[in-house]
Amino acid sequence: MITFKSRSAERRSRAFHKAIKAVPLFLFVLLFFTVQAYCVSSKTYYLQGNKYFTSKKYDRAIDKYKTAIRINPKIAKYYYKLAETYRLKESGNEAIIFYRKAININPGYYSAYAGLGEIFFRKENYEEAVQCYKKAVDKCSIDSRDHFFLGRICDIRGDTDSAIREYEKAIEIRPGYFDALSNLAVNYAQKGDFKKAVSCYVKARKIRPYDERVVVGLGTAYTKLREFSKARKILLIALKINLFNRDTRFYLGRAYYGTGNLGQAIKQTEKALEIDPDNPETHFTLGLYYDKKGWSDMAIAEYRETWRLDPDYIIRKMMDLEIKVKENSEQTGDDLK
């Protein structure tokens, strides 16, 4: 009997010790599944937020992202998506806060730097925007938008060469980047490189054939290259897009003049003047056409109006004409003085 009790007590003791040893394992398993449930719960709210984000229900998306962050505040993409939502709501200050929190968790989060850059760009804080976009490029140099916006800032600052470099990088990454192509064309035109401008405009036009800025720019570049027939053809298309674009009318007049149609040159330039009556270039050019037609009094009236609007313009044009006359004289051997 004593032996039986002793054995029974021994079994209970062994069972107790086994139970004690099993407790840490049980706690570990319990903790593991608790953490799993914790993470799944935060991810669930995050994914719900994404659905609302996609359907542009931004207030609901914000609530879900914030809930996900409360459950698990250590995931950078939660803050990033919350910042993106605020950016699309045009709540820039809130967006800045959460982009920075995403970067604090993950310093290599290049999309968050790009998001910050866009916010600062909209705020016209270009210095901060440049720093953010440069960090985005340092972290990941294959995002064409980062280079595009760096190009835009260079444009605003008047740094044409740097703008060209950034737009070219954007196009190298994404050859069909319309905005980069059209802006690059404008910059080449500003530098006087109209052949490259034409090349970019032609590529941009393949993407958007009837974009007014591109069509007018292409026609203008052809005019500058003295390819008047091509210019006239393109600018007649531009005229169908918008009858009231001064540049379309003015350069169409130039194209007609270049192909020997003085009557249409005068007509289109007069239309340009109706659209923008205070443009000295239009008055001066119309004066030249009137002069060519033999309408001296009308030509003098246009020259006087040019002088009234911008005396320096007359002086610059006369100097340009003098240079051209001298160049023609040297090439032909004639003394045109």
ABEGO torsion letter per residue (X at the ends): XAAAAAAAAAAAAAAAAAAAAAAAAAAAAAAAAAAAAAAAAAAAAAAAAAAAAAAGBAAAAAAAAAAAAAABAABAAAAAAAAAAAAAAGBAAAAAAAAAAAAAABAABAAAAAAAAAAAAAAGBAAAAAAAAAAAAAABAABAAAAAAAAAAAAAAGBAAAAAAAAAAAAAABAABAAAAAAAAAAAAAAGBAAAAAAAAAAAAAABAABAAAAAAAAAAAAAAGBAAAAAAAAAAAAAABAABAAAAAAAAAAAAAAGBAAAAAAAAAAAAAABAABAAAAAAAAAAAAAAGBAAAAAAAAAAAAAABAAAAAAAAAAAAAAAAAAAAAAGBBAX
